[in-house]
Amino acid sequence: MIKSQRNLLNSLKKVFNNKSARLHDPLFKGNEKKYLTNCIESSFVSYVGNYVSSFENKLAKYTKSKYAVATSSGTSALHLIMKYLEVGKNDEILMPTSTYVATASSVIYCNATPNFVDIENENLGICPKKLRLYLDRISKKKGKYSYNKKTGKKIKALIVVHLYGFPSKILEIKKICRIYNIKIIEDAAEALGSFYRKKHLGTFSDAGILSFNGNKTITCGGGGAIITNDKKMAKKLKHLSVHAKKSGSDDHVHDEIGFNYRMTNLSAAVGCAQMENLKKILKAKRKNYETYEKILQENKEISILKEPKQSKTNYWLIIGLVKNNKFKKKIINYYKSKGFGFRSTWRPLHTLKIFKSCPRDKINNANIFFNKAVNFPSSPIINYEK
């Protein structure tokens, strides 16, 4: 193992050649400074301003959605959708255990209960076969809805997570959810620029969300968005994101409890510049994958996970699979000590104490994936070309 580590280290040094080797630095090579200056000089720096609506239009056009609602984070975007669906304390929300904690947190915000299911190995999303077997085992129909026989709670929705920009088997999952009358929400926080059958992730259901945190494919410094083709939903979610303040009135009239979840004009200004450069960023990230694939061809310790069939992923964070999971921590620590931002993947949520009491299926694949998976430095800076 020591020899293969040294060989990979030498290759990494040649690839990075004094470029940032952290996990995922943002790339600002466009009009970010220009638009920020314009935004500041206009004095419209909060959520009122032209850049917010412009960013929404760019997102809708790129994803081929009819509407986009820009929010303060991907987490807030998920929470808004939950509120729209009236998710509450008597509801359970199915989700993969392999996801960032925000997916489950948005459910907890509504006093509802996450219900964790396993993933499959090719796409890293919810395993349709295991999902069907799990629902057959735990659910019963009351009228047109499905309920958990043990908890008595309604299984109201399922969150499909497109992990690391890899598309879940969304069409198979949709068929299963139709049988049980379960709503689908797409967590495409990590998937801007990822497609399945030439259709952008997040657009296969009533609503999907995106994230623009500092380490995402493009960034606004923070922020998120909801994408949907439902006009009524888009209007309602935008209303809720500004404290449910009624428009067209000089008085402060709020017709329900809302949230301070709207994206700021400053953030959207950065987002607009990033969207203009998205094509080059995605090209650089695909080149990252090709680079790692080449230097790991003869490495017997680590392999690189490739995009599934009929898919085009954004390769947000490159995923390496350690063949002997006993060495995972050693490998991560070794390359970190040499200045390279290697990191473990998300810890399966069912293993966290904060979700100890939540229902779950038998989890196997997610545990195996976590024990072997490593994120490689994946910033577009590595292979960006002007």
LOMI-552732 format. One record per residue (C-alpha): residue in three letters; chain; x, y, z. Coordinates in steps of 0.1 Angstrom, whole numbers. Each point is the difference from the previous one (the first is absolute). Layout:
SITE; ALA; A; X; Y; Z;
...
This chain:
SITE; MET; A; 0; 0; 0;
SITE; ILE; A; 29; 24; 8;
SITE; LYS; A; 14; -3; -35;
SITE; SER; A; -34; 7; -17;
SITE; GLN; A; -6; 30; 24;
SITE; ARG; A; 33; 15; -10;
SITE; ASN; A; -7; -5; -37;
SITE; LEU; A; -34; 16; 3;
SITE; LEU; A; 16; 29; 21;
SITE; ASN; A; 25; 7; -28;
SITE; SER; A; -27; 0; -26;
SITE; LEU; A; -21; 24; 21;
SITE; LYS; A; 29; 24; 3;
SITE; LYS; A; 3; 1; -37;
SITE; VAL; A; -37; 5; -6;
SITE; PHE; A; -4; 28; 26;
SITE; ASN; A; 33; 17; -7;
SITE; ASN; A; -4; 26; 28;
SITE; LYS; A; -38; 4; -7;
SITE; SER; A; -24; -2; 29;
SITE; ALA; A; -3; -36; 12;
SITE; ARG; A; -28; 5; 25;
SITE; LEU; A; -32; -20; -4;
SITE; HIS; A; -19; 25; -20;
SITE; ASP; A; 10; 36; -4;
SITE; PRO; A; -25; 23; -18;
SITE; LEU; A; 11; 14; -34;
SITE; PHE; A; -6; 37; -8;
SITE; LYS; A; 11; 7; -36;
SITE; GLY; A; -29; 20; -13;
SITE; ASN; A; -20; 31; 8;
SITE; GLU; A; -4; -6; 38;
SITE; LYS; A; 18; 32; 10;
SITE; LYS; A; -17; 21; -26;
SITE; TYR; A; -35; -12; 10;
SITE; LEU; A; 7; 3; 37;
SITE; THR; A; 12; 36; -5;
SITE; ASN; A; -31; 8; -21;
SITE; CYS; A; -22; -16; 27;
SITE; ILE; A; 17; 21; 28;
SITE; GLU; A; -2; 32; -19;
SITE; SER; A; -37; -6; -7;
SITE; SER; A; -6; -3; 38;
SITE; PHE; A; -22; -30; -6;
SITE; VAL; A; 20; -26; 20;
SITE; SER; A; -28; -19; 17;
SITE; TYR; A; -25; -22; -16;
SITE; VAL; A; -15; 28; -21;
SITE; GLY; A; 19; 5; -32;
SITE; ASN; A; 4; -10; -36;
SITE; TYR; A; 27; -26; 5;
SITE; VAL; A; -23; -22; 20;
SITE; SER; A; -25; -3; -28;
SITE; SER; A; 27; -2; -26;
SITE; PHE; A; 16; -29; 18;
SITE; GLU; A; -33; -18; 3;
SITE; ASN; A; -6; 5; -38;
SITE; LYS; A; 34; -14; -8;
SITE; LEU; A; -5; -31; 23;
SITE; ALA; A; -35; -6; -15;
SITE; LYS; A; 14; 2; -35;
SITE; TYR; A; 30; -22; 6;
SITE; THR; A; -20; -28; 18;
SITE; LYS; A; -30; 5; -24;
SITE; SER; A; -23; 6; 29;
SITE; LYS; A; -28; 25; -2;
SITE; TYR; A; 8; 16; 33;
SITE; ALA; A; 28; 5; 24;
SITE; VAL; A; -2; 15; 35;
SITE; ALA; A; 34; 12; 14;
SITE; THR; A; 5; -7; 37;
SITE; SER; A; 25; 6; 28;
SITE; SER; A; 12; -36; -1;
SITE; GLY; A; -8; -34; -13;
SITE; THR; A; -13; -10; 35;
SITE; SER; A; -24; 29; 0;
SITE; ALA; A; -12; -10; -34;
SITE; LEU; A; -8; -35; 12;
SITE; HIS; A; -17; 14; 31;
SITE; LEU; A; -23; 22; -21;
SITE; ILE; A; -11; -30; -21;
SITE; MET; A; -8; -19; 32;
SITE; LYS; A; -21; 29; 12;
SITE; TYR; A; -18; 1; -33;
SITE; LEU; A; -8; -37; 2;
SITE; GLU; A; -12; 6; 36;
SITE; VAL; A; 24; -25; 14;
SITE; GLY; A; -5; -3; 38;
SITE; LYS; A; 4; -21; 31;
SITE; ASN; A; -22; -28; -12;
SITE; ASP; A; 21; -5; -31;
SITE; GLU; A; 30; -21; -11;
SITE; ILE; A; 23; 10; -28;
SITE; LEU; A; 20; -27; -17;
SITE; MET; A; 36; 8; -10;
SITE; PRO; A; 33; -17; -7;
SITE; THR; A; 23; -3; 30;
SITE; SER; A; 29; 11; -22;
SITE; THR; A; -5; 37; -3;
SITE; TYR; A; 10; 33; 17;
SITE; VAL; A; -16; 6; 34;
SITE; ALA; A; -21; 29; -14;
SITE; THR; A; -23; -24; -18;
SITE; ALA; A; -12; -14; 33;
SITE; SER; A; 2; 33; 18;
SITE; SER; A; -26; 15; -22;
SITE; VAL; A; -24; -28; 10;
SITE; ILE; A; 7; 5; 37;
SITE; TYR; A; -7; 38; -4;
SITE; CYS; A; -36; -11; -8;
SITE; ASN; A; -1; -23; 31;
SITE; ALA; A; -3; -29; -25;
SITE; THR; A; 21; -32; 1;
SITE; PRO; A; 27; -11; -25;
SITE; ASN; A; -2; -36; -10;
SITE; PHE; A; 33; -13; -14;
SITE; VAL; A; 4; -24; -29;
SITE; ASP; A; 30; -16; -16;
SITE; ILE; A; 18; 10; -32;
SITE; GLU; A; 11; -20; -30;
SITE; ASN; A; 35; -2; -13;
SITE; GLU; A; -1; 13; -36;
SITE; ASN; A; -18; 33; 4;
SITE; LEU; A; 5; 5; 38;
SITE; GLY; A; -37; 9; 3;
SITE; ILE; A; -29; -18; 17;
SITE; CYS; A; -1; -36; -10;
SITE; PRO; A; -34; -6; -18;
SITE; LYS; A; -1; -37; 8;
SITE; LYS; A; 7; 4; 37;
SITE; LEU; A; -25; 29; 1;
SITE; ARG; A; -28; -20; -14;
SITE; LEU; A; 7; -29; 24;
SITE; TYR; A; 2; 24; 29;
SITE; LEU; A; -33; 17; -8;
SITE; ASP; A; -17; -34; -5;
SITE; ARG; A; 12; -10; 35;
SITE; ILE; A; -7; 31; 20;
SITE; SER; A; -29; 18; -16;
SITE; LYS; A; -38; -4; -1;
SITE; LYS; A; -25; 20; -20;
SITE; LYS; A; -27; 21; 16;
SITE; GLY; A; -21; 15; -27;
SITE; LYS; A; 24; 12; -27;
SITE; TYR; A; 30; 6; 23;
SITE; SER; A; 27; -23; 14;
SITE; TYR; A; 8; -2; 37;
SITE; ASN; A; 27; -16; 20;
SITE; LYS; A; -16; -30; 18;
SITE; LYS; A; 24; 4; 30;
SITE; THR; A; -1; 37; 6;
SITE; GLY; A; -34; 8; -14;
SITE; LYS; A; 14; 30; -19;
SITE; LYS; A; -8; 9; -36;
SITE; ILE; A; 28; -6; -24;
SITE; LYS; A; -5; 33; -17;
SITE; ALA; A; 30; 5; -22;
SITE; LEU; A; 33; -14; -12;
SITE; ILE; A; 31; 21; -6;
SITE; VAL; A; 21; -12; -29;
SITE; VAL; A; 36; 11; 5;
SITE; HIS; A; 23; 2; -30;
SITE; LEU; A; 31; -6; 20;
SITE; TYR; A; 32; 17; -11;
SITE; GLY; A; -18; 9; -33;
SITE; PHE; A; -7; -37; -9;
SITE; PRO; A; -36; -5; -11;
SITE; SER; A; -21; -23; 21;
SITE; LYS; A; -22; -25; -18;
SITE; ILE; A; -27; 26; 1;
SITE; LEU; A; -24; -16; -26;
SITE; GLU; A; -1; -33; 19;
SITE; ILE; A; -5; 18; 33;
SITE; LYS; A; -29; 20; -15;
SITE; LYS; A; -18; -31; -10;
SITE; ILE; A; 2; -14; 35;
SITE; CYS; A; -11; 33; 16;
SITE; ARG; A; -31; 1; -23;
SITE; ILE; A; -11; -34; 13;
SITE; TYR; A; 2; 13; 36;
SITE; ASN; A; -12; 35; -8;
SITE; ILE; A; 32; 15; 14;
SITE; LYS; A; 12; 35; -11;
SITE; ILE; A; 35; 4; -14;
SITE; ILE; A; 24; 28; 7;
SITE; GLU; A; 34; 1; -17;
SITE; ASP; A; 30; 11; 20;
SITE; ALA; A; 23; 10; -29;
SITE; ALA; A; 21; 22; 23;
SITE; GLU; A; 32; -15; -14;
SITE; ALA; A; -12; -5; -36;
SITE; LEU; A; 0; 32; -19;
SITE; GLY; A; 12; -10; -35;
SITE; SER; A; -10; -37; 4;
SITE; PHE; A; -24; -17; -24;
SITE; TYR; A; -18; -33; -3;
SITE; ARG; A; -13; -9; -34;
SITE; LYS; A; 8; 36; -11;
SITE; LYS; A; -23; 14; 27;
SITE; HIS; A; 14; 21; 28;
SITE; LEU; A; -1; -15; 35;
SITE; GLY; A; -26; 17; 22;
SITE; THR; A; -26; 2; -28;
SITE; PHE; A; -14; -35; 2;
SITE; SER; A; -24; 8; 28;
SITE; ASP; A; -23; 28; 12;
SITE; ALA; A; 29; 19; 15;
SITE; GLY; A; 38; -3; 4;
SITE; ILE; A; 26; 20; 18;
SITE; LEU; A; 35; 12; -8;
SITE; SER; A; 28; 13; 22;
SITE; PHE; A; 26; 27; -6;
SITE; ASN; A; 21; -3; 31;
SITE; GLY; A; 37; 10; -2;
SITE; ASN; A; 11; -35; -10;
SITE; LYS; A; -27; -8; -26;
SITE; THR; A; 5; -1; -38;
SITE; ILE; A; -9; 36; -2;
SITE; THR; A; -4; 22; 31;
SITE; CYS; A; -17; 31; 12;
SITE; GLY; A; 20; -1; 32;
SITE; GLY; A; -31; -18; 14;
SITE; GLY; A; -35; -4; -13;
SITE; GLY; A; -23; -24; -17;
SITE; ALA; A; -30; -3; -23;
SITE; ILE; A; -32; -18; -6;
SITE; ILE; A; -8; -11; -36;
SITE; THR; A; -35; -10; -11;
SITE; ASN; A; -25; 1; -28;
SITE; ASP; A; -28; 7; 24;
SITE; LYS; A; -10; 37; -2;
SITE; LYS; A; -22; -1; 31;
SITE; MET; A; 28; -16; 20;
SITE; ALA; A; 27; 24; -12;
SITE; LYS; A; -22; 30; 9;
SITE; LYS; A; -8; -14; 35;
SITE; LEU; A; 36; -9; 8;
SITE; LYS; A; 13; 35; -10;
SITE; HIS; A; -27; 15; 22;
SITE; LEU; A; 10; -22; 29;
SITE; SER; A; 37; 9; -5;
SITE; VAL; A; -6; 37; 7;
SITE; HIS; A; -18; -4; 33;
SITE; ALA; A; -33; -5; -19;
SITE; LYS; A; -3; 38; -5;
SITE; LYS; A; -28; 10; -23;
SITE; SER; A; 13; 17; -31;
SITE; GLY; A; -15; 32; -14;
SITE; SER; A; -5; 16; 34;
SITE; ASP; A; 19; 27; 18;
SITE; ASP; A; -11; -13; 33;
SITE; HIS; A; 16; -30; 16;
SITE; VAL; A; -27; -27; -5;
SITE; HIS; A; 11; -36; 5;
SITE; ASP; A; -28; -25; -7;
SITE; GLU; A; 18; -31; 16;
SITE; ILE; A; 31; -10; 18;
SITE; GLY; A; 29; 3; -25;
SITE; PHE; A; 37; -2; 0;
SITE; ASN; A; 30; 22; -7;
SITE; TYR; A; 12; -24; -28;
SITE; ARG; A; 4; 22; -31;
SITE; MET; A; 34; 2; -17;
SITE; THR; A; 17; 34; 2;
SITE; ASN; A; 8; 21; -30;
SITE; LEU; A; 37; -1; 9;
SITE; SER; A; 0; -38; -1;
SITE; ALA; A; -20; -1; -32;
SITE; ALA; A; 24; 24; -17;
SITE; VAL; A; 28; -25; 6;
SITE; GLY; A; -23; -28; -11;
SITE; CYS; A; -8; 18; -33;
SITE; ALA; A; 38; 2; -8;
SITE; GLN; A; 5; -36; 9;
SITE; MET; A; -28; -12; -22;
SITE; GLU; A; 16; 18; -30;
SITE; ASN; A; 31; -21; 6;
SITE; LEU; A; -18; -33; 9;
SITE; LYS; A; 8; -17; -33;
SITE; LYS; A; 38; 5; 5;
SITE; ILE; A; -2; -10; 37;
SITE; LEU; A; -18; -33; -9;
SITE; LYS; A; 26; -6; -27;
SITE; ALA; A; 28; 4; 25;
SITE; LYS; A; -17; -23; 25;
SITE; ARG; A; -4; -27; -26;
SITE; LYS; A; 37; 4; -8;
SITE; ASN; A; 7; -5; 37;
SITE; TYR; A; -17; -34; -2;
SITE; GLU; A; 21; -9; -31;
SITE; THR; A; 31; 11; 17;
SITE; TYR; A; -6; -22; 31;
SITE; GLU; A; -10; -29; -22;
SITE; LYS; A; 32; 2; -19;
SITE; ILE; A; 23; 2; 31;
SITE; LEU; A; -18; -28; 18;
SITE; GLN; A; 0; -24; -29;
SITE; GLU; A; 27; -23; 15;
SITE; ASN; A; -8; 8; 37;
SITE; LYS; A; -11; -31; 18;
SITE; GLU; A; -13; 17; 31;
SITE; ILE; A; -25; 26; -13;
SITE; SER; A; -24; 1; -30;
SITE; ILE; A; -21; 29; -12;
SITE; LEU; A; -38; -1; -2;
SITE; LYS; A; -13; 7; -35;
SITE; GLU; A; -33; 15; -11;
SITE; PRO; A; -28; -25; -6;
SITE; LYS; A; -15; -9; -34;
SITE; GLN; A; -23; 26; -16;
SITE; SER; A; 14; 26; 23;
SITE; LYS; A; 22; 31; -1;
SITE; THR; A; 11; 10; 34;
SITE; ASN; A; 17; 32; 11;
SITE; TYR; A; 27; -19; 19;
SITE; TRP; A; -5; 24; 29;
SITE; LEU; A; 23; -19; 23;
SITE; ILE; A; 20; -28; -15;
SITE; ILE; A; -6; -33; 19;
SITE; GLY; A; 28; -25; 5;
SITE; LEU; A; -7; -35; 14;
SITE; VAL; A; 26; -15; 22;
SITE; LYS; A; 2; -38; -7;
SITE; ASN; A; 11; -8; 36;
SITE; ASN; A; -22; 21; 23;
SITE; LYS; A; 25; -5; 29;
SITE; PHE; A; 23; 25; -17;
SITE; LYS; A; -26; 27; -7;
SITE; LYS; A; 9; 23; 30;
SITE; LYS; A; 37; -6; -6;
SITE; ILE; A; -3; 10; -36;
SITE; ILE; A; -20; 31; 8;
SITE; ASN; A; 24; 11; 27;
SITE; TYR; A; 30; -7; -21;
SITE; TYR; A; -10; 22; -29;
SITE; LYS; A; -14; 27; 24;
SITE; SER; A; 34; 1; 17;
SITE; LYS; A; 15; 7; -35;
SITE; GLY; A; -23; 29; -6;
SITE; PHE; A; -27; -17; -20;
SITE; GLY; A; -37; 5; 10;
SITE; PHE; A; -11; -36; 1;
SITE; ARG; A; -32; -6; 21;
SITE; SER; A; -23; -28; 10;
SITE; THR; A; -35; 0; -16;
SITE; TRP; A; -32; 9; 20;
SITE; ARG; A; -5; -23; 30;
SITE; PRO; A; -32; -20; -3;
SITE; LEU; A; -26; 19; 20;
SITE; HIS; A; -15; -31; 17;
SITE; THR; A; 33; -3; 19;
SITE; LEU; A; -3; 34; 16;
SITE; LYS; A; -13; 2; 36;
SITE; ILE; A; -23; 29; -10;
SITE; PHE; A; -20; -24; -22;
SITE; LYS; A; 3; -30; 23;
SITE; SER; A; -38; -3; 5;
SITE; CYS; A; -9; 4; -37;
SITE; PRO; A; -14; -30; -19;
SITE; ARG; A; 22; -16; -27;
SITE; ASP; A; 3; -30; -23;
SITE; LYS; A; 29; -24; 3;
SITE; ILE; A; 30; 20; -12;
SITE; ASN; A; 29; -19; -18;
SITE; ASN; A; 11; 18; -31;
SITE; ALA; A; 2; 34; 16;
SITE; ASN; A; 23; -13; 27;
SITE; ILE; A; 22; -18; -25;
SITE; PHE; A; 2; 31; -21;
SITE; PHE; A; 9; 23; 29;
SITE; ASN; A; 28; -24; 12;
SITE; LYS; A; 16; 1; -35;
SITE; ALA; A; -8; 34; -15;
SITE; VAL; A; 24; 30; 0;
SITE; ASN; A; -5; 34; -16;
SITE; PHE; A; 29; 13; -20;
SITE; PRO; A; 9; 37; -5;
SITE; SER; A; -25; 11; -26;
SITE; SER; A; 1; 37; -6;
SITE; PRO; A; -4; 12; -36;
SITE; ILE; A; 32; 20; 5;
SITE; ILE; A; 20; -32; -6;
SITE; ASN; A; -8; -3; -37;
SITE; TYR; A; -17; 33; -8;
SITE; GLU; A; 7; 15; -35;
SITE; LYS; A; -9; 35; -10;
